[in-house]
Amino acid sequence: MVLVNESSCKGCGICIAMCPLKILYFSEGFNEQGFHFPKVSDQEKCVKCNNCMIYCPDFAMMVNDDE
């Protein structure tokens, strides 16, 4: 499961670009800082590659192996 810390996200889009399955997209809403944060379109398609977590410069992404 991909978890997004919305308040830590600065909307850079690196996680979206690095997702090999393209299941991340920008939300329509904004966080407290005024940035669009990523959302997951389909949690079940995630292969837990950890790219979003590894490349996020703000440590706003977390991939949880628990179902």
PDB file as gemmi writes it, atoms N, CA and C in Angstrom:
CRYST1    1.000    1.000    1.000  90.00  90.00  90.00 P 1                      
ATOM      1  N   MET A   1       0.843  -1.181   0.000  1.00  0.00           N  
ATOM      2  CA  MET A   1       0.000   0.000   0.000  1.00  0.00           C  
ATOM      3  C   MET A   1       0.887   1.243   0.000  1.00  0.00           C  
ATOM      4  N   VAL A   2       0.575   2.192  -0.870  1.00  0.00           N  
ATOM      5  CA  VAL A   2       1.301   3.452  -0.939  1.00  0.00           C  
ATOM      6  C   VAL A   2       0.590   4.460  -0.047  1.00  0.00           C  
ATOM      7  N   LEU A   3       1.343   5.049   0.859  1.00  0.00           N  
ATOM      8  CA  LEU A   3       0.809   6.064   1.755  1.00  0.00           C  
ATOM      9  C   LEU A   3       1.471   7.392   1.437  1.00  0.00           C  
ATOM     10  N   VAL A   4       0.691   8.458   1.406  1.00  0.00           N  
ATOM     11  CA  VAL A   4       1.205   9.783   1.085  1.00  0.00           C  
ATOM     12  C   VAL A   4       1.018  10.688   2.295  1.00  0.00           C  
ATOM     13  N   ASN A   5       2.110  11.286   2.734  1.00  0.00           N  
ATOM     14  CA  ASN A   5       2.027  12.294   3.789  1.00  0.00           C  
ATOM     15  C   ASN A   5       1.750  13.614   3.080  1.00  0.00           C  
ATOM     16  N   GLU A   6       0.491  13.932   2.933  1.00  0.00           N  
ATOM     17  CA  GLU A   6       0.073  15.078   2.138  1.00  0.00           C  
ATOM     18  C   GLU A   6       0.683  16.387   2.616  1.00  0.00           C  
ATOM     19  N   SER A   7       0.830  16.552   3.906  1.00  0.00           N  
ATOM     20  CA  SER A   7       1.347  17.820   4.435  1.00  0.00           C  
ATOM     21  C   SER A   7       2.848  18.002   4.174  1.00  0.00           C  
ATOM     22  N   SER A   8       3.580  16.915   3.936  1.00  0.00           N  
ATOM     23  CA  SER A   8       5.015  17.018   3.648  1.00  0.00           C  
ATOM     24  C   SER A   8       5.307  17.215   2.165  1.00  0.00           C  
ATOM     25  N   CYS A   9       4.341  16.935   1.322  1.00  0.00           N  
ATOM     26  CA  CYS A   9       4.543  16.974  -0.133  1.00  0.00           C  
ATOM     27  C   CYS A   9       4.651  18.413  -0.628  1.00  0.00           C  
ATOM     28  N   LYS A  10       5.620  18.631  -1.538  1.00  0.00           N  
ATOM     29  CA  LYS A  10       5.781  19.947  -2.160  1.00  0.00           C  
ATOM     30  C   LYS A  10       5.379  19.926  -3.630  1.00  0.00           C  
ATOM     31  N   GLY A  11       4.718  18.852  -4.056  1.00  0.00           N  
ATOM     32  CA  GLY A  11       4.147  18.805  -5.394  1.00  0.00           C  
ATOM     33  C   GLY A  11       5.140  18.765  -6.539  1.00  0.00           C  
ATOM     34  N   CYS A  12       6.304  18.180  -6.323  1.00  0.00           N  
ATOM     35  CA  CYS A  12       7.336  18.168  -7.372  1.00  0.00           C  
ATOM     36  C   CYS A  12       7.009  17.199  -8.507  1.00  0.00           C  
ATOM     37  N   GLY A  13       6.263  16.131  -8.215  1.00  0.00           N  
ATOM     38  CA  GLY A  13       5.873  15.176  -9.237  1.00  0.00           C  
ATOM     39  C   GLY A  13       6.892  14.100  -9.550  1.00  0.00           C  
ATOM     40  N   ILE A  14       7.989  14.054  -8.806  1.00  0.00           N  
ATOM     41  CA  ILE A  14       9.012  13.037  -9.058  1.00  0.00           C  
ATOM     42  C   ILE A  14       8.439  11.641  -8.852  1.00  0.00           C  
ATOM     43  N   CYS A  15       7.651  11.457  -7.823  1.00  0.00           N  
ATOM     44  CA  CYS A  15       7.057  10.135  -7.564  1.00  0.00           C  
ATOM     45  C   CYS A  15       6.179   9.698  -8.727  1.00  0.00           C  
ATOM     46  N   ILE A  16       5.440  10.635  -9.282  1.00  0.00           N  
ATOM     47  CA  ILE A  16       4.564  10.324 -10.412  1.00  0.00           C  
ATOM     48  C   ILE A  16       5.397   9.917 -11.623  1.00  0.00           C  
ATOM     49  N   ALA A  17       6.475  10.636 -11.864  1.00  0.00           N  
ATOM     50  CA  ALA A  17       7.341  10.335 -13.006  1.00  0.00           C  
ATOM     51  C   ALA A  17       8.077   9.010 -12.838  1.00  0.00           C  
ATOM     52  N   MET A  18       8.405   8.636 -11.618  1.00  0.00           N  
ATOM     53  CA  MET A  18       9.199   7.436 -11.378  1.00  0.00           C  
ATOM     54  C   MET A  18       8.370   6.168 -11.220  1.00  0.00           C  
ATOM     55  N   CYS A  19       7.070   6.273 -11.154  1.00  0.00           N  
ATOM     56  CA  CYS A  19       6.217   5.092 -11.003  1.00  0.00           C  
ATOM     57  C   CYS A  19       6.175   4.327 -12.325  1.00  0.00           C  
ATOM     58  N   PRO A  20       6.678   3.088 -12.345  1.00  0.00           N  
ATOM     59  CA  PRO A  20       6.706   2.335 -13.603  1.00  0.00           C  
ATOM     60  C   PRO A  20       5.321   1.935 -14.110  1.00  0.00           C  
ATOM     61  N   LEU A  21       4.348   1.869 -13.217  1.00  0.00           N  
ATOM     62  CA  LEU A  21       2.999   1.477 -13.620  1.00  0.00           C  
ATOM     63  C   LEU A  21       2.062   2.668 -13.805  1.00  0.00           C  
ATOM     64  N   LYS A  22       2.575   3.860 -13.540  1.00  0.00           N  
ATOM     65  CA  LYS A  22       1.808   5.100 -13.721  1.00  0.00           C  
ATOM     66  C   LYS A  22       0.476   5.082 -12.971  1.00  0.00           C  
ATOM     67  N   ILE A  23       0.538   4.647 -11.699  1.00  0.00           N  
ATOM     68  CA  ILE A  23      -0.679   4.631 -10.880  1.00  0.00           C  
ATOM     69  C   ILE A  23      -0.773   5.838  -9.953  1.00  0.00           C  
ATOM     70  N   LEU A  24       0.201   6.744 -10.034  1.00  0.00           N  
ATOM     71  CA  LEU A  24       0.166   7.965  -9.235  1.00  0.00           C  
ATOM     72  C   LEU A  24      -0.249   9.137 -10.127  1.00  0.00           C  
ATOM     73  N   TYR A  25      -1.004  10.053  -9.554  1.00  0.00           N  
ATOM     74  CA  TYR A  25      -1.420  11.242 -10.285  1.00  0.00           C  
ATOM     75  C   TYR A  25      -1.586  12.385  -9.281  1.00  0.00           C  
ATOM     76  N   PHE A  26      -1.585  13.625  -9.784  1.00  0.00           N  
ATOM     77  CA  PHE A  26      -1.782  14.767  -8.910  1.00  0.00           C  
ATOM     78  C   PHE A  26      -3.251  14.879  -8.506  1.00  0.00           C  
ATOM     79  N   SER A  27      -3.467  15.157  -7.235  1.00  0.00           N  
ATOM     80  CA  SER A  27      -4.822  15.377  -6.737  1.00  0.00           C  
ATOM     81  C   SER A  27      -5.345  16.708  -7.265  1.00  0.00           C  
ATOM     82  N   GLU A  28      -6.638  16.840  -7.235  1.00  0.00           N  
ATOM     83  CA  GLU A  28      -7.237  18.124  -7.597  1.00  0.00           C  
ATOM     84  C   GLU A  28      -7.163  19.095  -6.433  1.00  0.00           C  
ATOM     85  N   GLY A  29      -7.116  18.550  -5.219  1.00  0.00           N  
ATOM     86  CA  GLY A  29      -7.065  19.388  -4.030  1.00  0.00           C  
ATOM     87  C   GLY A  29      -5.651  19.829  -3.694  1.00  0.00           C  
ATOM     88  N   PHE A  30      -5.539  20.690  -2.718  1.00  0.00           N  
ATOM     89  CA  PHE A  30      -4.260  21.224  -2.272  1.00  0.00           C  
ATOM     90  C   PHE A  30      -4.005  20.828  -0.821  1.00  0.00           C  
ATOM     91  N   ASN A  31      -2.725  20.743  -0.447  1.00  0.00           N  
ATOM     92  CA  ASN A  31      -2.389  20.541   0.952  1.00  0.00           C  
ATOM     93  C   ASN A  31      -2.310  21.904   1.648  1.00  0.00           C  
ATOM     94  N   GLU A  32      -1.909  21.927   2.908  1.00  0.00           N  
ATOM     95  CA  GLU A  32      -1.862  23.166   3.685  1.00  0.00           C  
ATOM     96  C   GLU A  32      -0.892  24.192   3.098  1.00  0.00           C  
ATOM     97  N   GLN A  33       0.112  23.700   2.352  1.00  0.00           N  
ATOM     98  CA  GLN A  33       1.116  24.603   1.769  1.00  0.00           C  
ATOM     99  C   GLN A  33       0.710  25.105   0.391  1.00  0.00           C  
ATOM    100  N   GLY A  34      -0.400  24.608  -0.126  1.00  0.00           N  
ATOM    101  CA  GLY A  34      -0.887  25.052  -1.415  1.00  0.00           C  
ATOM    102  C   GLY A  34      -0.395  24.232  -2.596  1.00  0.00           C  
ATOM    103  N   PHE A  35       0.079  23.018  -2.347  1.00  0.00           N  
ATOM    104  CA  PHE A  35       0.590  22.160  -3.406  1.00  0.00           C  
ATOM    105  C   PHE A  35      -0.387  21.017  -3.698  1.00  0.00           C  
ATOM    106  N   HIS A  36      -0.446  20.623  -4.964  1.00  0.00           N  
ATOM    107  CA  HIS A  36      -1.163  19.398  -5.324  1.00  0.00           C  
ATOM    108  C   HIS A  36      -0.297  18.224  -4.873  1.00  0.00           C  
ATOM    109  N   PHE A  37      -0.874  17.273  -4.209  1.00  0.00           N  
ATOM    110  CA  PHE A  37      -0.140  16.111  -3.721  1.00  0.00           C  
ATOM    111  C   PHE A  37      -0.535  14.896  -4.559  1.00  0.00           C  
ATOM    112  N   PRO A  38       0.285  13.846  -4.566  1.00  0.00           N  
ATOM    113  CA  PRO A  38      -0.047  12.668  -5.371  1.00  0.00           C  
ATOM    114  C   PRO A  38      -1.126  11.809  -4.717  1.00  0.00           C  
ATOM    115  N   LYS A  39      -1.862  11.132  -5.557  1.00  0.00           N  
ATOM    116  CA  LYS A  39      -2.853  10.151  -5.120  1.00  0.00           C  
ATOM    117  C   LYS A  39      -2.590   8.871  -5.903  1.00  0.00           C  
ATOM    118  N   VAL A  40      -3.100   7.775  -5.387  1.00  0.00           N  
ATOM    119  CA  VAL A  40      -2.917   6.478  -6.022  1.00  0.00           C  
ATOM    120  C   VAL A  40      -4.225   6.086  -6.708  1.00  0.00           C  
ATOM    121  N   SER A  41      -4.141   5.775  -8.001  1.00  0.00           N  
ATOM    122  CA  SER A  41      -5.360   5.422  -8.731  1.00  0.00           C  
ATOM    123  C   SER A  41      -5.828   4.005  -8.427  1.00  0.00           C  
ATOM    124  N   ASP A  42      -4.885   3.089  -8.158  1.00  0.00           N  
ATOM    125  CA  ASP A  42      -5.270   1.691  -7.902  1.00  0.00           C  
ATOM    126  C   ASP A  42      -4.203   1.031  -7.025  1.00  0.00           C  
ATOM    127  N   GLN A  43      -4.463   0.942  -5.737  1.00  0.00           N  
ATOM    128  CA  GLN A  43      -3.502   0.366  -4.788  1.00  0.00           C  
ATOM    129  C   GLN A  43      -3.150  -1.079  -5.148  1.00  0.00           C  
ATOM    130  N   GLU A  44      -4.094  -1.822  -5.682  1.00  0.00           N  
ATOM    131  CA  GLU A  44      -3.858  -3.236  -5.979  1.00  0.00           C  
ATOM    132  C   GLU A  44      -2.874  -3.444  -7.119  1.00  0.00           C  
ATOM    133  N   LYS A  45      -2.704  -2.447  -7.974  1.00  0.00           N  
ATOM    134  CA  LYS A  45      -1.750  -2.562  -9.081  1.00  0.00           C  
ATOM    135  C   LYS A  45      -0.313  -2.276  -8.643  1.00  0.00           C  
ATOM    136  N   CYS A  46      -0.139  -1.699  -7.474  1.00  0.00           N  
ATOM    137  CA  CYS A  46       1.201  -1.360  -6.982  1.00  0.00           C  
ATOM    138  C   CYS A  46       2.020  -2.635  -6.783  1.00  0.00           C  
ATOM    139  N   VAL A  47       3.244  -2.648  -7.343  1.00  0.00           N  
ATOM    140  CA  VAL A  47       4.133  -3.804  -7.207  1.00  0.00           C  
ATOM    141  C   VAL A  47       5.180  -3.589  -6.107  1.00  0.00           C  
ATOM    142  N   LYS A  48       5.023  -2.505  -5.354  1.00  0.00           N  
ATOM    143  CA  LYS A  48       5.910  -2.188  -4.225  1.00  0.00           C  
ATOM    144  C   LYS A  48       7.376  -2.095  -4.647  1.00  0.00           C  
ATOM    145  N   CYS A  49       7.604  -1.414  -5.759  1.00  0.00           N  
ATOM    146  CA  CYS A  49       8.975  -1.218  -6.246  1.00  0.00           C  
ATOM    147  C   CYS A  49       9.727  -0.196  -5.393  1.00  0.00           C  
ATOM    148  N   ASN A  50       9.005   0.616  -4.636  1.00  0.00           N  
ATOM    149  CA  ASN A  50       9.556   1.633  -3.742  1.00  0.00           C  
ATOM    150  C   ASN A  50      10.129   2.850  -4.457  1.00  0.00           C  
ATOM    151  N   ASN A  51       9.988   2.956  -5.780  1.00  0.00           N  
ATOM    152  CA  ASN A  51      10.535   4.115  -6.487  1.00  0.00           C  
ATOM    153  C   ASN A  51       9.991   5.426  -5.940  1.00  0.00           C  
ATOM    154  N   CYS A  52       8.706   5.490  -5.678  1.00  0.00           N  
ATOM    155  CA  CYS A  52       8.124   6.737  -5.173  1.00  0.00           C  
ATOM    156  C   CYS A  52       8.758   7.134  -3.849  1.00  0.00           C  
ATOM    157  N   MET A  53       8.973   6.163  -2.998  1.00  0.00           N  
ATOM    158  CA  MET A  53       9.564   6.419  -1.684  1.00  0.00           C  
ATOM    159  C   MET A  53      11.046   6.772  -1.807  1.00  0.00           C  
ATOM    160  N   ILE A  54      11.766   6.072  -2.656  1.00  0.00           N  
ATOM    161  CA  ILE A  54      13.207   6.287  -2.816  1.00  0.00           C  
ATOM    162  C   ILE A  54      13.511   7.669  -3.389  1.00  0.00           C  
ATOM    163  N   TYR A  55      12.750   8.084  -4.394  1.00  0.00           N  
ATOM    164  CA  TYR A  55      13.053   9.328  -5.102  1.00  0.00           C  
ATOM    165  C   TYR A  55      12.395  10.567  -4.512  1.00  0.00           C  
ATOM    166  N   CYS A  56      11.480  10.410  -3.590  1.00  0.00           N  
ATOM    167  CA  CYS A  56      10.806  11.575  -3.007  1.00  0.00           C  
ATOM    168  C   CYS A  56      11.792  12.399  -2.173  1.00  0.00           C  
ATOM    169  N   PRO A  57      12.054  13.647  -2.577  1.00  0.00           N  
ATOM    170  CA  PRO A  57      13.016  14.467  -1.828  1.00  0.00           C  
ATOM    171  C   PRO A  57      12.477  14.961  -0.483  1.00  0.00           C  
ATOM    172  N   ASP A  58      11.175  14.833  -0.283  1.00  0.00           N  
ATOM    173  CA  ASP A  58      10.554  15.333   0.943  1.00  0.00           C  
ATOM    174  C   ASP A  58      10.130  14.233   1.895  1.00  0.00           C  
ATOM    175  N   PHE A  59      10.474  12.975   1.571  1.00  0.00           N  
ATOM    176  CA  PHE A  59      10.115  11.837   2.405  1.00  0.00           C  
ATOM    177  C   PHE A  59       8.615  11.792   2.682  1.00  0.00           C  
ATOM    178  N   ALA A  60       7.834  12.130   1.666  1.00  0.00           N  
ATOM    179  CA  ALA A  60       6.377  12.193   1.820  1.00  0.00           C  
ATOM    180  C   ALA A  60       5.695  10.891   1.395  1.00  0.00           C  
ATOM    181  N   MET A  61       6.453   9.967   0.822  1.00  0.00           N  
ATOM    182  CA  MET A  61       5.880   8.719   0.329  1.00  0.00           C  
ATOM    183  C   MET A  61       6.354   7.554   1.182  1.00  0.00           C  
ATOM    184  N   MET A  62       5.459   6.584   1.395  1.00  0.00           N  
ATOM    185  CA  MET A  62       5.827   5.387   2.113  1.00  0.00           C  
ATOM    186  C   MET A  62       5.116   4.204   1.480  1.00  0.00           C  
ATOM    187  N   VAL A  63       5.863   3.122   1.277  1.00  0.00           N  
ATOM    188  CA  VAL A  63       5.282   1.905   0.736  1.00  0.00           C  
ATOM    189  C   VAL A  63       5.238   0.907   1.856  1.00  0.00           C  
ATOM    190  N   ASN A  64       4.039   0.455   2.175  1.00  0.00           N  
ATOM    191  CA  ASN A  64       3.820  -0.466   3.274  1.00  0.00           C  
ATOM    192  C   ASN A  64       3.589  -1.856   2.691  1.00  0.00           C  
ATOM    193  N   ASP A  65       4.356  -2.837   3.154  1.00  0.00           N  
ATOM    194  CA  ASP A  65       4.214  -4.209   2.654  1.00  0.00           C  
ATOM    195  C   ASP A  65       3.010  -4.935   3.262  1.00  0.00           C  
ATOM    196  N   ASP A  66       2.461  -4.404   4.326  1.00  0.00           N  
ATOM    197  CA  ASP A  66       1.291  -5.038   4.942  1.00  0.00           C  
ATOM    198  C   ASP A  66       0.087  -4.871   4.035  1.00  0.00           C  
ATOM    199  N   GLU A  67      -0.736  -5.872   4.007  1.00  0.00           N  
ATOM    200  CA  GLU A  67      -1.953  -5.836   3.172  1.00  0.00           C  
ATOM    201  C   GLU A  67      -3.051  -5.107   3.899  1.00  0.00           C  
TER     202      GLU A  67                                                      
END                                                                             
